[in-house]
C-alpha cells in the first residue's frame, strides 16, 4: 500500500503565495510520475501540473505562476504557487503513479488540501 499525504494549503490574499507538499510512503519500488490536480466546487477535477522523469507539464491557467518540483530522496513533490488569483481557489489533490516491490503499478491519491484565495 502507498500512503499519500498533502500539506500546505490555507487562506491567502490575491497576489500571494503558497507552497504545497505531498509525501508518498509505503511499499514503493519506484515512482513514475507525480502530479497535482484541483477541484473547485461544482467542477471536475483537473490537472494543474505534473512531473514525469524530470519533465514538467502545466495547465495553461497556471503557466508562469506555479512550479512543480520533486525530491527523489524523500518521495515528495512540491507545488510552489505564486501570484495567486481567486480562481485558483479549490481543493488540491496529489496523485502518485508508482510501482511496488511485486511489480504492480499503483495510482494513489491524497486526501486533498484546501486553497482559498481572497480578492
Backbone torsions as a table, in degrees:
resi	resn	phi	psi	omega
1	UNK	NA	148.3	179.0
2	UNK	-117.0	131.8	176.1
3	UNK	-105.2	136.5	-179.5
4	UNK	-126.7	121.3	-175.7
5	UNK	-128.3	122.5	178.0
6	UNK	-98.9	157.5	173.9
7	UNK	-156.6	164.0	172.4
8	UNK	108.1	-2.5	178.4
9	UNK	-71.8	174.6	178.4
10	UNK	162.2	-166.2	-179.4
11	UNK	-106.3	131.3	-179.0
12	UNK	-144.4	151.3	176.7
13	UNK	-78.8	155.2	177.3
14	UNK	-55.5	136.8	-176.7
15	UNK	93.1	-11.0	-178.7
16	UNK	-84.0	-173.4	-175.9
17	UNK	-132.8	152.0	172.6
18	UNK	-144.2	154.3	176.1
19	UNK	-125.9	119.4	177.0
20	UNK	-96.0	146.4	176.4
21	UNK	-126.6	149.9	177.9
22	UNK	-143.8	119.8	-178.4
23	UNK	-113.0	132.3	177.6
24	UNK	-106.7	138.5	179.2
25	UNK	-144.8	165.8	-179.8
26	UNK	119.2	-155.8	-174.6
27	UNK	-83.6	72.9	-177.0
28	UNK	-105.9	120.0	174.5
29	UNK	-86.1	-45.5	178.2
30	UNK	-154.4	154.9	177.4
31	UNK	-112.2	125.3	-179.9
32	UNK	-83.6	-48.6	-178.8
33	UNK	-150.2	156.8	177.0
34	UNK	-134.6	140.5	-174.2
35	UNK	-149.5	157.8	173.4
36	UNK	-116.4	134.0	174.0
37	UNK	-121.4	164.8	173.3
38	UNK	-143.2	153.6	-179.4
39	UNK	-139.2	115.5	176.2
40	UNK	-90.6	157.4	-179.1
41	UNK	-55.4	129.5	178.8
42	UNK	80.8	-0.8	-177.8
43	UNK	-115.1	164.1	175.9
44	UNK	-78.9	160.6	175.0
45	UNK	-74.5	129.6	-176.9
46	UNK	-127.4	153.3	179.7
47	UNK	-72.9	134.0	176.3
48	UNK	-102.0	-51.4	-178.4
49	UNK	-159.6	151.6	177.8
50	UNK	-143.9	158.0	176.4
51	UNK	-138.0	122.8	-176.4
52	UNK	-133.4	114.9	-179.9
53	UNK	50.6	41.4	176.1
54	UNK	86.5	-12.1	179.6
55	UNK	-92.2	133.4	-177.6
56	UNK	-107.7	153.5	178.9
57	UNK	-141.9	138.3	-176.7
58	UNK	-131.3	146.8	169.4
59	UNK	-66.4	146.6	-178.2
60	UNK	-57.3	-33.9	-175.2
61	UNK	-68.8	-15.9	-177.6
62	UNK	-117.8	-3.9	-179.1
63	UNK	-57.8	133.5	-179.7
64	UNK	86.5	-12.4	-179.8
65	UNK	-115.3	-34.3	-178.0
66	UNK	-108.0	147.8	176.3
67	UNK	-134.4	126.7	176.3
68	UNK	-101.2	139.8	178.2
69	UNK	-146.3	164.4	-174.4
70	UNK	-136.5	140.2	172.0
71	UNK	-108.0	105.3	-175.2
72	UNK	-62.9	-40.3	-175.6
73	UNK	-65.6	-31.0	-176.3
74	UNK	-102.5	2.1	-175.4
75	UNK	49.2	45.5	-175.2
76	UNK	-125.2	140.7	175.4
77	UNK	-121.1	143.5	-178.1
78	UNK	-120.2	153.9	171.8
79	UNK	-131.6	107.4	176.5
80	UNK	-88.6	120.6	-175.6
81	UNK	-116.9	117.3	179.6
82	UNK	-118.2	164.5	179.2
83	UNK	48.7	47.8	-175.5
84	UNK	-64.3	146.2	-179.2
85	UNK	-121.3	155.2	177.2
86	UNK	-54.7	-31.7	179.8
87	UNK	-72.6	-5.4	173.2
88	UNK	-82.9	-6.6	179.9
89	UNK	-62.1	125.9	-177.3
90	UNK	-178.8	171.4	166.4
91	UNK	-89.3	127.4	-178.4
92	UNK	-101.5	129.2	-177.8
93	UNK	-117.6	142.2	176.0
94	UNK	-100.8	139.3	176.9
95	UNK	-126.7	133.1	-178.5
96	UNK	-123.1	125.0	172.2
97	UNK	-103.0	118.5	-174.4
98	UNK	-139.6	171.0	174.5
99	UNK	-122.2	133.0	179.9
100	UNK	-94.8	-177.9	-172.8
101	UNK	-70.6	-13.4	175.1
102	UNK	-91.5	1.3	179.4
103	UNK	86.9	6.5	-178.3
104	UNK	-85.6	138.4	176.2
105	UNK	-84.7	141.8	-179.6
106	UNK	-132.9	148.0	173.0
107	UNK	-130.1	113.0	-171.8
108	UNK	-122.7	146.3	-178.9
109	UNK	-114.4	148.4	169.9
110	UNK	-82.8	179.8	-175.7
111	UNK	-82.6	-13.1	179.9
112	UNK	96.3	149.0	176.4
113	UNK	-135.9	133.7	-174.6
114	UNK	-80.7	131.8	172.4
115	UNK	-120.1	122.4	179.8
116	UNK	-123.8	124.7	-179.5
117	UNK	-113.9	117.6	-179.3
118	UNK	-91.4	148.6	-178.3
119	UNK	-89.8	NA	NA
